[in-house]
Amino acid sequence: MFEQIHSYTDDAIEAVYARSAADMRSDKLDLSIGVYRDELGAVTVMDAVTRAEARLLSGPRPKGYVSPLGNRRYVEAVEQLVLGANHPAVSDNRVVSAQGPGAGGMLRVGAELIATLRPDATLWLSDPVWEHQIEFFSRAGVPRRYYRYYDRHSGLLRFDEMLADLANARAGDVVLIHGCCHNPTGADLSIAQWQRLADLCLERDLVPFVDVAYQGFGVNVEQDVAGVRLMAATVPEMLLAVSSSKSFTIYRERVGMLSLILSSATRREHVSRWLRDLIRGLYFMPPDHGAAVVAEVLLDAEFRRSWNSELDVFRERMIASRTRLVDALSTALPRLDFNFILGQQGMFSVLPLDAQQLDRLVRDHGIYLLSNGRLNFAALPEKHTPRVAQALAAVMVDHPSETGVAAVAV
């Protein structure tokens, strides 16, 4: 059996991680992996999470099985966090949710759901998209197409092209949309654009599949999901995947939620049982610890205030990191305009760098970005910003025609 596996190489993302891990230079700077790091490079653990976990561990913790649908306290708390307690889908009892192993795991369940219930449906993904998302659906055999989303040469959103591409989707097709802080570009839809997209989905009978992974990293906890709530109030059916890894910095706990928003509450119990049994056939049941911690944070008023305050600090630091890099680039490479970075949100931006330039960043400067040019501002220490700007200027000045960044008018 295993003789069929030979000369197996890492995919592009894993290759960057492996190369960075093997780099022993003391000044190496890994801006590729999507985690929030403090100024010393350590992954931050939130105080609210630490205190909630300590409280849970101080008392008896049951070790028996939970349902394949997971931790109900977590599910109810996160439904309200994302959709809002007064959202019509929630108040009308039209939401069926399951807690599972991260948003990735729940996207994989969603892919299996699509392959089972809509085997003729095509999944539409943004171009560019977080590449690992593709695998969840390709493994389930879901065919895919792409809609234009981001111009990596100008750093601008391609919303009109997005709508034009989705106008070719067939009834029943599924559209994967990032709820906020788009990965990898940081370019988000405005609320007016969310409305136009929701109207298109309604008109063409498309099913939105919204992935919320960075709630609180954009504007604030409420505004970051305003478009998601609008979409859920406009279309009759929708899929929603939520990650708690980033907003609670519990990456290795792998906690997420899949919600199915139904057109009517009459099928809710049947759909819930069906989803339960689908999950049972995939991984039986999810781990509980991380979900219990998140539920404890969200359902305790003091812990939740602390969590919100910590999120504010994270967000303000990422905004400041963007501003510092743009300022430094304006000095290091004054003929080019990088202000598009300031209009983006969350951890990421995609810089217009080709493979040769990315390789030079690593070889000559010890700076790692993903192969699509994604840079993580949440891992960029303030003291290294001038160095990163100088390195970017050094690799971009050799290929000015390929950078595509607009020249500053003089």
PyMOL commands that set and color helices and strands:
alter all, ss='L'
color gray80, all
select helices_A, chain A and resi 2-4+12-22+47-58+72-83+88-91+102-117+131-138+159-166+191-204+223-234+251-253+265-283+289-299+301-332+339-343+355-365+377-379+382-396+400-403
alter helices_A, ss='H'
color red, helices_A
select strands_A, chain A and resi 29-30+95-100+123-127+144-148+150-151+156-157+174-178+207-212+238-243+256-261+348-350+367-368+374-376
alter strands_A, ss='S'
color yellow, strands_A
deselect
rebuild
show_as cartoon
